[in-house]
Amino acid sequence: MTEAIHTFDDNEQVSVRCVLMRGGTSKALFFQEADIPPPGPARDRFLKRAMGTPDVLQIDGMGGSRLVTSKIAIIKKSGRSDADVDYTFAQADVERDRIGYDANCGNISSAVAPFAVDEGLVAAIEPLTTVRIHNTNTGTLLVSKVQVKNGKARVLGDCAIAGVPGTGAEILMDYTDTLGAKTGKLLPTGQPVDTITLEDGHRIEVSIVDAATPCVFIAANSLGLTGSELPSEISADRALIETIGEIQSKAGARIGLYKHWKDMHLPGLPLAVMVAPPADYADTNRKTVKAADCDLRARLVFLGKCHDSMAGTGSMCAAAASRVPGTLVNTAVGERAGTDTLRIGHPLGVMTVKVVARAGDTPGSTRFDALGLQRTARRLMDGMVYVPREAD
């Protein structure tokens, strides 16, 4: 442990300063990197103990028993000339003894700039501070614009996002520099549609796209779904989850994320996104989402569970895929792909993302003048998290 970590209770526990923040529709513990162990087993043990992983309730830690509330952000000033801060995202598994660093979280990314401003890691410039964020998980650069007042990130505002009660100060996130985030290519296989053959012989068409994070897109009806199912229904269908996991694993191996598909069971990457054309559906709060209010229905699965809403990076990848000719997302969106936004109908409502594309000579050479979204974020608590000394 570093000098910034303090002892407590006759050296039986260590305490580390952290901040609990909501970013978009997720929550995370935010740490300054100097306050926690360096990358490696000691860091992983500390983070798992802080979150209460593995335990489905995470009762002995700060996690909230769901993947969207079991996230971690590690921040420091950047040494890069093109970035202000370095940001490492970590996903604490709930059921498995695992901390994952293989992807970024778009929702938590939206809280990085407010954290950096409030912690004094970047200069607060009123009324709008631009923060260049180097995401170490993907090696990409995100640009965040956060409203500032009296030297702190603003909280109050009129920006509403589906899945978060009330409104808040708008945060603009720019993902145009994230094409090929993990593989170096928008279409890692070079094709807008590939076929995955399952072990039972079934052949499933997919689109593998890498923008913000790699995703494997699957037409909902090819899995026997309508596209309107809710997370509890999807996660409870273990046969479906295993099938989706097999598709993810085989797609991930195909694009070089790991050596063999059997090496990964119910992986985090690529994110699996089931897509369907617009239709009326009831969201988690039993409110009706009208077909006219969305351009696409999407349900996202990672680590063997269906996301409660829609991952920020997954939404960016879906938006990019919607403008790539021939992808399953492009087909599902249809003529609505001619606008400069994509409205994604997810389990908690509709999120709107900005997407302006320029056609290339091939689908894989599609480029983007705009790829981003609006989020809100808020500091919920700051203080010390206590971890038993055995985790030191």
C-alpha positions in Angstrom: 0.0 0.0 0.0 1.1 3.6 -0.5 1.6 6.3 2.1 -1.8 7.7 1.3 -3.5 4.7 2.9 -4.3 5.1 6.6 -4.5 2.5 9.3 -7.5 2.1 11.5 -8.7 -0.1 14.4 -5.4 -1.3 15.7 -4.0 -2.0 12.3 -6.8 -4.6 11.5 -8.2 -2.4 8.7 -6.8 0.0 6.2 -8.8 3.0 5.0 -8.5 4.6 1.6 -10.1 7.8 0.5 -12.6 7.4 -2.3 -15.6 9.0 -3.8 -18.9 7.3 -4.7 -20.3 8.8 -7.9 -23.2 8.1 -10.2 -22.3 8.4 -13.9 -25.2 8.1 -16.2 -27.1 4.9 -15.2 -24.2 3.4 -13.3 -22.4 3.9 -10.0 -18.7 3.5 -9.1 -16.1 4.0 -6.5 -13.6 6.6 -7.7 -10.0 6.4 -6.5 -7.0 8.6 -7.2 -4.4 6.1 -8.5 -1.8 7.1 -6.0 -4.0 6.0 -3.1 -4.3 2.3 -4.1 -1.8 -0.5 -4.9 -0.2 -0.6 -8.3 -1.7 -2.8 -11.0 -1.4 -6.5 -10.1 -2.8 -9.0 -7.6 -2.6 -6.7 -4.6 -4.7 -4.1 -6.4 -7.3 -6.7 -7.4 -7.5 -8.1 -3.9 -8.0 -4.6 -2.5 -10.7 -3.7 -5.0 -12.6 -7.0 -4.6 -12.6 -6.6 -0.8 -13.7 -3.0 -1.1 -16.6 -4.0 -3.3 -17.6 -7.2 -1.5 -16.8 -9.5 -4.4 -17.6 -12.3 -4.8 -21.0 -12.3 -3.2 -24.3 -11.9 -4.9 -25.3 -9.3 -2.3 -21.9 -7.8 -1.9 -23.0 -7.4 1.7 -19.5 -6.9 3.1 -18.5 -4.2 0.7 -19.6 -1.1 -1.2 -21.0 -2.9 -4.3 -24.7 -2.8 -4.9 -25.3 -6.4 -5.9 -25.7 -5.5 -9.6 -23.0 -5.1 -12.3 -24.1 -1.5 -12.9 -23.4 -0.6 -9.3 -20.2 -2.7 -9.0 -17.9 -0.5 -11.0 -14.6 1.3 -10.2 -12.7 4.2 -11.7 -9.1 4.9 -11.1 -7.9 8.4 -12.0 -4.6 10.3 -12.2 -3.1 13.3 -14.0 -2.0 12.2 -17.4 1.6 12.2 -18.7 0.4 12.4 -22.3 0.4 15.7 -24.1 -3.0 15.1 -25.6 -4.8 14.2 -22.4 -5.5 15.8 -19.0 -6.2 12.6 -17.0 -5.7 8.9 -17.3 -8.8 6.8 -16.4 -8.8 3.1 -15.8 -12.1 1.4 -15.5 -12.5 -1.8 -13.4 -15.6 -4.1 -13.3 -16.1 -6.0 -10.1 -18.0 -9.2 -10.9 -20.8 -10.0 -8.5 -20.9 -13.8 -8.6 -17.3 -14.6 -9.7 -14.0 -13.8 -7.9 -12.9 -11.4 -10.6 -11.9 -7.8 -11.4 -12.0 -7.1 -15.1 -10.1 -4.4 -17.0 -10.8 -5.4 -20.5 -13.3 -2.8 -21.4 -14.4 0.8 -20.7 -17.8 1.9 -19.3 -19.3 4.8 -21.1 -21.6 5.8 -18.2 -18.8 5.9 -15.7 -16.7 7.8 -18.2 -19.2 10.6 -17.9 -18.3 11.1 -14.2 -14.6 11.3 -14.8 -14.5 15.0 -15.8 -16.7 16.1 -12.8 -14.4 14.1 -10.5 -11.3 15.6 -12.1 -12.6 19.1 -11.7 -13.7 18.6 -8.1 -10.5 16.9 -7.1 -8.4 19.7 -8.6 -6.8 17.4 -11.2 -7.7 19.8 -13.9 -8.2 23.6 -13.8 -11.9 24.6 -13.4 -12.8 27.0 -16.2 -16.3 28.5 -16.1 -18.8 28.0 -17.5 -17.6 25.0 -19.4 -14.5 22.9 -18.8 -13.2 20.5 -21.5 -11.4 17.5 -20.1 -9.4 15.2 -22.3 -9.6 11.7 -20.9 -7.2 8.9 -21.8 -8.9 5.6 -21.2 -6.2 3.1 -20.4 -8.4 0.1 -21.0 -8.7 0.8 -24.7 -6.0 3.3 -25.3 -8.5 5.8 -26.8 -9.1 9.5 -26.1 -12.5 10.7 -24.9 -13.4 14.4 -24.7 -15.8 15.5 -22.0 -17.4 18.9 -21.6 -18.7 19.6 -18.1 -20.5 22.7 -16.7 -18.6 24.4 -13.9 -19.7 27.0 -11.3 -17.7 28.4 -8.4 -14.8 26.1 -9.2 -16.9 22.9 -9.0 -18.7 20.7 -11.5 -22.4 21.7 -11.7 -25.1 19.2 -10.6 -28.3 21.1 -11.2 -29.7 21.4 -14.7 -32.5 20.4 -17.1 -30.8 17.3 -18.8 -32.9 14.2 -18.3 -31.7 10.7 -19.1 -33.7 7.5 -19.1 -33.1 5.4 -16.0 -32.1 8.3 -13.7 -34.8 10.2 -11.7 -35.1 13.9 -12.2 -32.7 16.1 -14.2 -29.1 17.3 -13.9 -26.4 19.4 -15.5 -25.6 18.2 -19.0 -22.2 16.5 -19.7 -21.3 16.1 -23.3 -19.2 13.0 -24.2 -17.3 12.8 -27.5 -16.4 9.3 -28.8 -15.3 10.1 -32.3 -11.7 9.0 -31.5 -12.7 5.5 -30.4 -13.1 3.7 -33.7 -11.3 0.3 -33.4 -10.9 0.8 -29.7 -9.6 -2.7 -29.0 -8.9 -4.2 -32.5 -7.9 -1.2 -34.5 -10.7 -1.6 -37.0 -14.4 -0.5 -37.1 -15.2 -3.9 -38.6 -12.6 -6.2 -37.1 -13.5 -9.1 -39.6 -13.8 -6.7 -42.5 -17.4 -7.8 -43.0 -20.7 -6.2 -41.9 -22.2 -9.6 -41.3 -20.5 -12.8 -40.1 -21.9 -16.3 -39.2 -21.2 -18.0 -35.9 -21.8 -21.7 -35.8 -22.9 -22.9 -32.4 -21.8 -26.3 -31.0 -25.4 -27.6 -31.5 -25.1 -26.8 -35.2 -27.2 -23.7 -35.3 -25.8 -20.9 -37.4 -26.4 -17.3 -36.2 -25.7 -14.2 -38.2 -23.9 -11.4 -36.3 -22.3 -8.1 -36.9 -19.0 -7.5 -35.0 -18.3 -3.8 -34.6 -15.6 -2.0 -32.6 -16.4 1.6 -31.7 -15.9 2.7 -28.1 -15.8 -1.0 -27.3 -16.2 -4.2 -29.4 -19.8 -5.5 -29.6 -21.4 -8.5 -31.3 -24.8 -7.6 -32.5 -27.5 -10.3 -32.9 -30.9 -10.0 -34.4 -33.3 -10.7 -31.5 -35.5 -12.9 -33.6 -32.6 -15.2 -34.5 -32.5 -16.2 -30.8 -36.3 -16.6 -30.5 -36.8 -13.2 -28.9 -39.2 -10.4 -29.7 -36.7 -7.6 -28.8 -39.0 -6.3 -26.0 -37.9 -8.7 -23.2 -36.7 -7.2 -19.9 -33.5 -7.9 -18.1 -35.0 -10.2 -15.5 -36.6 -12.4 -18.1 -33.4 -12.6 -20.2 -31.0 -13.2 -17.3 -33.3 -15.9 -15.8 -33.2 -17.9 -19.1 -29.9 -19.7 -18.5 -30.0 -21.6 -21.7 -30.3 -18.3 -23.6 -27.5 -16.8 -21.5 -25.2 -19.7 -22.3 -26.0 -19.4 -26.0 -25.3 -15.7 -26.0 -22.1 -16.4 -24.1 -21.0 -18.9 -26.7 -21.6 -16.3 -29.4 -19.6 -13.7 -27.5 -16.8 -16.1 -26.9 -16.6 -17.3 -30.5 -16.8 -13.7 -31.8 -14.1 -12.6 -29.3 -11.8 -15.3 -30.4 -12.5 -14.5 -34.1 -11.3 -10.9 -33.6 -8.3 -11.8 -31.4 -9.5 -10.8 -28.0 -8.4 -14.2 -26.7 -6.8 -17.3 -28.1 -9.6 -19.8 -28.1 -13.4 -19.4 -27.5 -13.4 -22.0 -24.7 -10.9 -19.8 -22.8 -13.8 -17.4 -21.9 -17.1 -18.4 -20.3 -19.8 -15.7 -20.2 -17.3 -13.0 -21.1 -17.4 -9.2 -20.7 -16.2 -8.6 -24.3 -17.4 -8.3 -26.9 -20.6 -7.0 -25.4 -23.6 -8.8 -26.8 -26.4 -6.6 -28.1 -29.7 -8.1 -29.3 -31.4 -5.7 -31.7 -34.8 -5.3 -33.3 -36.7 -2.7 -35.3 -38.9 -0.2 -33.3 -42.1 -1.5 -31.7 -44.2 -0.6 -28.7 -43.0 -2.2 -25.5 -43.3 -1.9 -21.7 -40.2 -0.8 -19.9 -39.0 -1.9 -16.5 -41.2 0.7 -14.8 -44.2 -0.6 -16.8 -44.4 2.6 -18.9 -45.1 2.1 -22.6 -42.4 3.1 -25.0 -43.9 3.9 -28.4 -42.4 2.6 -31.6 -42.5 6.2 -32.9 -40.2 7.3 -30.1 -37.2 5.0 -30.8 -35.2 4.0 -33.9 -34.0 0.7 -32.4 -34.8 -1.7 -29.6 -31.7 -3.1 -27.9 -30.9 -5.5 -25.0 -27.3 -5.8 -23.9 -25.7 -8.8 -22.1 -22.2 -9.0 -20.5 -20.7 -11.2 -17.9 -23.8 -13.5 -18.1 -26.4 -10.9 -17.2 -28.6 -8.5 -19.1 -27.8 -4.8 -18.5 -30.5 -2.9 -16.6 -30.5 -0.2 -19.2 -27.8 0.4 -22.0 -24.1 0.7 -21.5 -22.7 4.0 -22.7 -20.0 2.4 -24.8 -22.5 -0.1 -26.1 -24.7 2.7 -27.2 -21.8 4.4 -29.0 -21.0 1.2 -30.8 -24.7 0.7 -31.7 -24.8 4.2 -33.1 -21.7 3.7 -35.2 -23.0 0.3 -36.4 -26.4 1.8 -37.4 -24.5 3.9 -40.0 -22.4 1.1 -41.4 -24.1 -0.3 -44.5 -25.2 -3.9 -44.2 -24.8 -4.5 -40.5 -27.7 -6.0 -38.6 -28.1 -2.7 -36.7 -28.3 -0.8 -39.9 -30.9 -3.2 -41.2 -33.0 -2.9 -38.0 -32.9 0.9 -38.1 -33.8 1.1 -41.8 -34.7 4.4 -43.2 -34.3 6.1 -39.8 -30.5 5.9 -40.3 -30.7 9.1 -42.4 -30.9 11.4 -39.3 -28.1 12.7 -37.1 -29.3 10.9 -34.0 -30.0 7.3 -32.9 -32.8 6.8 -30.3 -32.2 3.5 -28.6 -35.1 1.8 -26.8 -33.7 0.0 -23.8 -35.2 -1.6 -20.7 -35.5 1.7 -18.8 -36.7 3.9 -21.7 -35.0 5.7 -24.6 -31.6 7.2 -24.9 -30.6 9.5 -27.7 -27.1 9.6 -29.1 -25.5 11.9 -31.7 -24.1 10.2 -34.8 -23.1 11.9 -38.0 -21.4 9.5 -40.5 -19.5 9.9 -43.7 -19.7 7.0 -46.2 -16.4 5.4 -47.2 -15.4 3.2 -50.2 -16.3 0.1 -48.1 -18.5 -0.4 -45.0 -15.5 -0.7 -42.8 -14.1 2.7 -44.0 -17.2 4.6 -42.7 -16.0 7.6 -40.6 -17.8 9.9 -38.2 -18.0 13.6 -37.7 -20.0 13.2 -34.5 -20.4 10.3 -32.2 -21.4 11.2 -28.6 -24.0 11.4 -26.0 -25.4 13.5 -23.2 -25.1 12.2 -19.6 -25.4 13.5 -16.1 -23.3 12.7 -13.1 -23.3 13.4 -9.4 -21.0 13.0 -6.4 -22.9 11.0 -3.9 -20.5 10.6 -1.1 -16.8 10.9 -0.3 -14.8 9.6 2.6 -12.9 6.4 3.5 -13.5 2.9 2.5 -12.3 0.3 5.0 -10.7 -3.0 4.0 -9.6 -5.7 6.5 -5.8 -5.8 6.7 -5.8 -9.3 5.3 -6.5 -7.8 1.9 -3.3 -5.6 2.1 
